[in-house]
Amino acid sequence: MKIAVSGKGGVGKTTIMALLAGELRRQGRDVLVIDADPSPHMAQTLGIAETGKVVKPIAEMGKLLAERAGKSEGSPFYNLNPEVNDLLRDFMLKQDGIRLMILGAVQTAEGGCACPENHVLRKMLKKMLLTAQEVVLVDMEAGIEHLGRGTVAGVDCLLIVVIPSQSSVRTALKIKQMAEAVRIPQVCFVGNLLQSLDDQAFLTHALGEEPIAFFPDAAAIRQAERSEQPVLAISEGLEDAPRLLLEKILAGHSLASR
């Protein structure tokens, strides 16, 4: 199963993905996390150390990507069949049963767009053949651009993380509209940073449907992030939200697959 996480900047999508990765591992699943955020910090959030192994972000491999994407010099177009299988094997970190691949992004002013990187990611997601025990989690960049580029068109489920604010709700609704337009089979809202039942009621009313899971504004998560500690194994104050989220995702995936 391939799951992407999206949402407005600052809503906590990276944290939700790390907690979901931890729950998947606890249930015996093999997990590959792809950090496709332009400002990647999933390795820190997961607590994955680069034990002597340097994994270069795909975004830094400009020449390789141009070759893989089949782009001719001076042409704005890329072919549709880049060979990407070896990227999964050669360009990742692995620790405690979780693998991490970092897409990266343009790092300099006027460095151009990230079209080759996103093209390869899109094809990678479409070409992956997974067993029942394997799950791919993709932490997308904030906002809606990844949907405009069709980067997540190959995923089975898109989780839209939303906090109880009008601006977050507006972005979430736009993401859902675009996700449905590219026919992602399962599109779900996930509430985060909730402090009360009023927050739950606000999100349900503003979104027009109830999110499939609610994550509280947990002090343990805030403290871990401030001290740059991994949130992977945190359960304190989460009210079993990671397990409930995974149950809803799997139930929805089962229905969508029929």
Backbone hydrogen bonds in HBPLUS format (Angstrom, degrees):
<---DONOR---> <-ACCEPTOR-->    atom                        ^
c    i                          cat <-CA-CA->   ^        H-A-AA   ^      H-
h    n   atom  resd res      DA  || num        DHA   H-A  angle D-A-AA Bond
n    s   type  num  typ     dist DA aas  dist angle  dist       angle   num
A0136-VAL N   A0001-MET O   2.86 MM 135  6.29 160.7  1.89 157.7 164.4     1
A0156-ASP N   A0002-LYS O   2.84 MM 154  5.25 146.9  1.95 132.7 143.3     2
A0157-CYS N   A0002-LYS O   3.14 MM 155  6.52 148.7  2.24 157.7 162.1     3
A0003-ILE N   A0136-VAL O   2.74 MM 133  6.06 171.8  1.75 169.7 170.4     4
A0138-VAL N   A0003-ILE O   2.77 MM 135  6.19 151.9  1.85 150.6 157.9     5
A0004-ALA N   A0157-CYS O   2.88 MM 153  6.32 163.0  1.91 161.3 165.3     6
A0159-LEU N   A0004-ALA O   2.78 MM 155  6.15 169.5  1.79 163.2 163.6     7
A0005-VAL N   A0138-VAL O   2.84 MM 133  6.19 153.4  1.91 170.5 167.5     8
A0140-MET N   A0005-VAL O   3.10 MM 135  5.95 157.8  2.15 156.8 163.8     9
A0006-SER N   A0159-LEU O   2.83 MM 153  6.19 163.3  1.86 168.5 173.2    10
A0161-VAL N   A0006-SER O   2.88 MM 155  6.18 162.9  1.90 162.7 157.1    11
A0143-GLY N   A0007-GLY O   3.04 MM 136  5.76 158.3  2.08 125.0 131.9    12
A0016-ILE N   A0012-GLY O   3.03 MM   4  6.31 163.2  2.06 154.9 159.3    13
A0017-MET N   A0013-LYS O   2.94 MM   4  6.14 157.7  1.99 146.5 152.6    14
A0018-ALA N   A0014-THR O   2.99 MM   4  6.22 156.7  2.04 146.0 152.0    15
A0019-LEU N   A0015-THR O   2.99 MM   4  6.25 162.5  2.02 154.5 158.7    16
A0020-LEU N   A0016-ILE O   2.92 MM   4  6.12 151.4  2.01 145.9 154.3    17
A0021-ALA N   A0017-MET O   2.83 MM   4  6.07 154.8  1.89 149.4 156.5    18
A0022-GLY N   A0018-ALA O   2.98 MM   4  6.25 155.3  2.04 147.1 153.3    19
A0023-GLU N   A0019-LEU O   3.05 MM   4  6.31 152.5  2.13 142.1 149.2    20
A0024-LEU N   A0020-LEU O   2.94 MM   4  6.18 156.2  1.99 151.1 157.6    21
A0025-ARG N   A0021-ALA O   3.04 MM   4  6.30 156.5  2.09 149.0 154.7    22
A0026-ARG N   A0022-GLY O   3.03 MM   4  6.27 154.8  2.09 144.5 151.5    23
A0027-GLN N   A0023-GLU O   3.11 MM   4  6.36 136.0  2.32 139.7 150.7    24
A0027-GLN N   A0024-LEU O   3.16 MM   3  5.15 130.3  2.43  93.2 106.4    25
A0029-ARG N   A0024-LEU O   2.94 MM   5  5.32 163.5  1.97 151.6 147.0    26
A0028-GLY N   A0025-ARG O   2.95 MM   3  5.04 161.9  1.99 110.4 112.8    27
A0030-ASP N   A0133-GLN O   2.75 MM 103  5.91 161.1  1.78 150.2 157.0    28
A0135-VAL N   A0030-ASP O   2.83 MM 105  6.17 155.3  1.89 169.1 177.5    29
A0099-ARG N   A0031-VAL O   2.92 MM  68  6.24 172.7  1.93 158.5 160.5    30
A0032-LEU N   A0135-VAL O   3.00 MM 103  6.42 159.2  2.04 157.5 163.0    31
A0137-LEU N   A0032-LEU O   2.82 MM 105  6.21 161.2  1.86 156.4 162.4    32
A0033-VAL N   A0099-ARG O   2.75 MM  66  6.06 171.5  1.75 155.7 156.9    33
A0101-MET N   A0033-VAL O   2.82 MM  68  6.23 157.5  1.87 162.6 169.0    34
A0034-ILE N   A0137-LEU O   2.73 MM 103  6.12 163.8  1.75 165.8 171.2    35
A0139-ASP N   A0034-ILE O   2.91 MM 105  6.24 159.1  1.95 159.6 166.5    36
A0035-ASP N   A0101-MET O   2.81 MM  66  6.23 158.7  1.85 164.3 170.0    37
A0103-LEU N   A0035-ASP O   2.87 MM  68  5.86 162.6  1.91 142.5 148.3    38
A0036-ALA N   A0139-ASP O   2.87 MM 103  5.52 142.3  2.01 138.8 150.9    39
A0045-THR N   A0041-HIS O   3.19 MM   4  6.48 162.4  2.22 146.8 152.0    40
A0046-LEU N   A0042-MET O   2.82 MM   4  5.97 152.0  1.90 153.9 160.2    41
A0047-GLY N   A0043-ALA O   2.90 MM   4  5.88 124.7  2.22 134.2 149.0    42
A0048-ILE N   A0043-ALA O   2.92 MM   5  5.07 151.6  2.00 150.7 153.2    43
A0047-GLY N   A0044-GLN O   3.12 MM   3  4.93 132.6  2.35  91.3 104.7    44
A0231-VAL N   A0045-THR O   2.97 MM 186  5.78 151.2  2.06 147.9 151.4    45
A0052-GLY N   A0050-GLU O   2.40 MM   2  5.63 117.1  1.77 126.7 110.5    46
A0060-GLU N   A0057-PRO O   2.99 MM   3  5.69 158.7  2.04 120.5 126.4    47
A0058-ILE N   A0102-ILE O   3.24 MM  44  6.74 158.0  2.30 150.4 152.9    48
A0061-MET N   A0058-ILE O   2.92 MM   3  5.34 162.3  1.95 117.1 123.0    49
A0059-ALA N   A0103-LEU O   2.80 MM  44  5.98 142.7  1.93 156.3 168.6    50
A0065-LEU N   A0061-MET O   2.85 MM   4  6.00 167.2  1.87 164.7 168.8    51
A0066-ALA N   A0062-GLY O   2.97 MM   4  6.16 157.1  2.02 148.4 154.6    52
A0067-GLU N   A0063-LYS O   3.02 MM   4  6.29 153.8  2.09 147.6 154.6    53
A0068-ARG N   A0064-LEU O   2.81 MM   4  6.08 161.0  1.84 153.9 159.7    54
A0069-ALA N   A0065-LEU O   2.79 MM   4  5.87 157.5  1.84 151.1 157.0    55
A0071-LYS N   A0066-ALA O   3.11 MM   5  5.44 159.5  2.15 157.6 160.6    56
A0070-GLY N   A0067-GLU O   3.20 MM   3  5.15 150.8  2.29  97.0 105.7    57
A0079-ASN N   A0069-ALA O   2.87 MM  10  5.93 133.8  2.09 156.7 168.1    58
A0075-SER N   A0072-SER O   2.93 MM   3  5.31 162.2  1.96 133.9 135.7    59
A0087-LEU N   A0084-VAL O   2.98 MM   3  5.49 145.2  2.11 115.0 125.2    60
A0088-LEU N   A0085-ASN O   3.19 MM   3  5.82 141.4  2.35 113.1 121.0    61
A0089-ARG N   A0086-ASP O   3.08 MM   3  5.17 126.8  2.37  97.2 110.7    62
A0090-ASP N   A0086-ASP O   2.94 MM   4  6.06 164.8  1.96 161.2 164.8    63
A0091-PHE N   A0087-LEU O   3.13 MM   4  5.43 155.8  2.19 137.5 141.1    64
A0093-LEU N   A0100-LEU O   2.78 MM   7  5.02 158.5  1.82 148.2 154.2    65
A0100-LEU N   A0093-LEU O   2.74 MM   7  5.02 158.7  1.78 144.2 148.7    66
A0095-GLN N   A0098-ILE O   2.99 MM   3  5.48 161.0  2.02 148.5 153.9    67
A0098-ILE N   A0095-GLN O   3.01 MM   3  5.48 167.0  2.02 120.9 125.1    68
A0111-GLY N   A0108-THR O   3.10 MM   3  5.12 128.6  2.38 137.2 128.1    69
A0118-ASN N   A0114-ALA O   3.08 MM   4  6.27 169.3  2.09 161.1 164.3    70
A0119-HIS N   A0115-CYS O   2.86 MM   4  5.96 147.4  1.97 150.7 160.3    71
A0120-VAL N   A0116-PRO O   3.01 MM   4  6.24 165.0  2.03 154.1 156.5    72
A0121-LEU N   A0117-GLU O   2.96 MM   4  6.22 158.8  2.00 148.2 154.7    73
A0122-ARG N   A0118-ASN O   2.91 MM   4  5.97 160.4  1.94 142.4 147.8    74
A0123-LYS N   A0119-HIS O   3.06 MM   4  6.33 164.2  2.09 151.5 155.1    75
A0124-MET N   A0120-VAL O   2.82 MM   4  5.94 151.8  1.90 147.0 156.0    76
A0125-LEU N   A0121-LEU O   2.95 MM   4  6.17 163.2  1.98 155.7 158.2    77
A0126-LYS N   A0122-ARG O   3.17 MM   4  6.43 150.9  2.26 142.0 149.9    78
A0127-LYS N   A0123-LYS O   2.90 MM   4  6.04 144.7  2.02 146.7 155.9    79
A0128-MET N   A0124-MET O   3.07 MM   4  6.11 138.9  2.25 150.5 158.7    80
A0134-GLU N   A0131-THR O   3.17 MM   3  5.35 162.3  2.20 108.7 114.2    81
A0147-LEU N   A0144-ILE O   3.03 MM   3  5.50 136.0  2.23 110.5 122.1    82
A0148-GLY N   A0144-ILE O   3.21 MM   4  6.59 151.3  2.30 148.4 156.9    83
A0148-GLY N   A0145-GLU O   3.04 MM   3  4.94 114.8  2.48  93.1 109.4    84
A0149-ARG N   A0145-GLU O   2.99 MM   4  6.33 144.8  2.11 150.2 159.6    85
A0151-THR N   A0146-HIS O   2.94 MM   5  5.37 142.1  2.08 164.5 167.5    86
A0150-GLY N   A0147-LEU O   3.04 MM   3  4.79 144.7  2.17  93.0 104.0    87
A0153-ALA N   A0150-GLY O   3.20 MM   3  5.31 165.2  2.22 113.9 115.0    88
A0155-VAL N   A0152-VAL O   3.12 MM   3  5.64 171.8  2.13 123.2 123.5    89
A0186-GLN N   A0156-ASP O   3.19 MM  30  6.23 135.5  2.39 140.4 152.4    90
A0158-LEU N   A0186-GLN O   2.78 MM  28  6.27 156.0  1.83 159.9 168.0    91
A0188-CYS N   A0158-LEU O   2.96 MM  30  6.34 165.0  1.98 163.7 167.8    92
A0160-ILE N   A0188-CYS O   2.74 MM  28  6.03 166.2  1.76 164.6 169.0    93
A0190-VAL N   A0160-ILE O   2.89 MM  30  5.91 154.1  1.96 143.8 140.8    94
A0162-VAL N   A0190-VAL O   2.93 MM  28  6.11 159.3  1.97 156.7 157.8    95
A0192-ASN N   A0162-VAL O   2.98 MM  30  6.04 146.3  2.10 145.7 148.5    96
A0165-SER N   A0163-ILE O   2.70 MM   2  5.75 130.6  1.94 117.4 101.1    97
A0169-VAL N   A0165-SER O   3.04 MM   4  6.27 158.3  2.09 150.8 157.1    98
A0170-ARG N   A0166-GLN O   2.92 MM   4  6.17 160.5  1.96 152.6 157.4    99
A0171-THR N   A0167-SER O   3.15 MM   4  6.37 163.2  2.18 146.5 150.2   100
A0172-ALA N   A0168-SER O   2.93 MM   4  6.10 159.4  1.97 147.7 154.1   101
A0173-LEU N   A0169-VAL O   2.92 MM   4  6.13 160.6  1.96 156.7 160.4   102
A0174-LYS N   A0170-ARG O   3.15 MM   4  6.36 154.5  2.22 144.2 150.9   103
A0175-ILE N   A0171-THR O   2.91 MM   4  6.17 158.5  1.95 152.9 159.0   104
A0176-LYS N   A0172-ALA O   2.96 MM   4  6.21 159.4  2.01 148.7 154.1   105
A0177-GLN N   A0173-LEU O   3.02 MM   4  6.23 158.8  2.07 144.2 149.7   106
A0178-MET N   A0174-LYS O   3.06 MM   4  6.32 162.0  2.09 151.7 155.6   107
A0179-ALA N   A0175-ILE O   2.82 MM   4  5.98 155.2  1.88 152.0 159.8   108
A0180-GLU N   A0176-LYS O   2.96 MM   4  6.11 159.3  2.01 152.9 157.0   109
A0181-ALA N   A0177-GLN O   3.17 MM   4  6.36 140.3  2.34 134.6 145.3   110
A0182-VAL N   A0178-MET O   3.20 MM   4  6.56 138.1  2.38 142.9 152.1   111
A0184-ILE N   A0179-ALA O   3.24 MM   5  5.84 174.3  2.24 152.5 153.9   112
A0183-ARG N   A0180-GLU O   3.11 MM   3  4.83 156.5  2.16  97.7 103.3   113
A0212-ILE N   A0189-PHE O   2.94 MM  23  6.21 146.8  2.05 163.5 160.4   114
A0191-GLY N   A0213-ALA O   2.92 MM  22  6.17 149.5  2.01 170.6 163.0   115
A0215-PHE N   A0191-GLY O   2.80 MM  24  5.98 155.8  1.85 135.4 143.4   116
A0194-LEU N   A0215-PHE O   3.21 MM  21  6.34 174.8  2.21 144.2 145.7   117
A0217-ASP N   A0194-LEU O   2.87 MM  23  5.19 149.0  1.96 143.8 136.7   118
A0199-ASP N   A0196-SER O   3.15 MM   3  5.29 129.3  2.42  96.6 108.6   119
A0201-ALA N   A0197-LEU O   2.93 MM   4  6.23 161.5  1.97 151.8 156.7   120
A0202-PHE N   A0198-ASP O   2.85 MM   4  6.03 155.1  1.91 146.5 153.5   121
A0203-LEU N   A0199-ASP O   3.05 MM   4  6.28 167.3  2.06 152.0 154.1   122
A0204-THR N   A0200-GLN O   3.01 MM   4  6.20 169.7  2.02 155.1 158.2   123
A0205-HIS N   A0201-ALA O   3.00 MM   4  6.10 162.1  2.03 148.5 153.3   124
A0206-ALA N   A0202-PHE O   2.85 MM   4  5.96 170.4  1.86 156.4 159.6   125
A0207-LEU N   A0203-LEU O   2.87 MM   4  5.80 158.5  1.92 151.6 156.6   126
A0208-GLY N   A0204-THR O   3.11 MM   4  5.88 129.9  2.38 130.6 141.9   127
A0218-ALA N   A0216-PRO O   2.90 MM   2  5.43 121.1  2.25 110.4  93.5   128
A0222-ARG N   A0218-ALA O   3.24 MM   4  6.60 164.8  2.26 151.6 155.2   129
A0223-GLN N   A0219-ALA O   2.94 MM   4  6.13 162.1  1.98 152.3 157.0   130
A0224-ALA N   A0220-ALA O   3.05 MM   4  6.16 156.8  2.10 140.4 146.7   131
A0225-GLU N   A0221-ILE O   2.99 MM   4  6.22 162.4  2.02 155.4 159.7   132
A0226-ARG N   A0222-ARG O   2.99 MM   4  6.16 158.1  2.04 149.1 155.2   133
A0227-SER N   A0223-GLN O   3.04 MM   4  6.17 147.5  2.15 145.1 153.1   134
A0229-GLN N   A0224-ALA O   2.73 MM   5  4.77 171.0  1.74 152.9 152.1   135
A0228-GLU N   A0225-GLU O   3.19 MM   3  4.90 160.3  2.24  98.3 103.1   136
A0234-ILE N   A0231-VAL O   3.17 MM   3  5.41 161.9  2.20 113.0 118.6   137
A0238-LEU N   A0235-SER O   3.19 MM   3  5.59 163.6  2.22 135.2 132.5   138
A0241-ALA N   A0238-LEU O   2.99 MM   3  5.65 156.5  2.05 120.3 127.2   139
A0244-LEU N   A0240-ASP O   3.16 MM   4  6.39 167.3  2.18 157.5 161.5   140
A0245-LEU N   A0241-ALA O   2.85 MM   4  5.97 156.5  1.90 155.2 161.5   141
A0246-LEU N   A0242-PRO O   3.05 MM   4  6.28 165.2  2.07 149.9 153.1   142
A0247-GLU N   A0243-ARG O   2.99 MM   4  6.24 159.9  2.03 151.0 156.7   143
A0248-LYS N   A0244-LEU O   3.12 MM   4  6.34 158.1  2.16 146.2 151.2   144
A0249-ILE N   A0245-LEU O   2.97 MM   4  6.25 157.9  2.02 153.3 159.9   145
A0250-LEU N   A0246-LEU O   2.95 MM   4  6.13 171.6  1.96 158.3 159.7   146
A0251-ALA N   A0247-GLU O   2.97 MM   4  6.09 156.6  2.03 145.9 152.8   147
A0252-GLY N   A0248-LYS O   2.92 MM   4  6.04 161.9  1.95 146.8 151.9   148
A0253-HIS N   A0249-ILE O   2.83 MM   4  6.03 151.5  1.91 148.9 157.5   149
A0254-SER N   A0250-LEU O   2.98 MM   4  6.11 153.6  2.05 142.6 149.1   150
A0255-LEU N   A0251-ALA O   3.16 MM   4  6.46 155.3  2.22 145.1 151.0   151
A0256-ALA N   A0252-GLY O   2.91 MM   4  6.10 159.2  1.96 147.4 153.4   152
A0257-SER N   A0253-HIS O   2.99 MM   4  6.06 135.5  2.19 142.1 152.7   153
A0258-ARG N   A0255-LEU O   3.25 MM   3  5.51 157.3  2.31 105.6 112.2   154
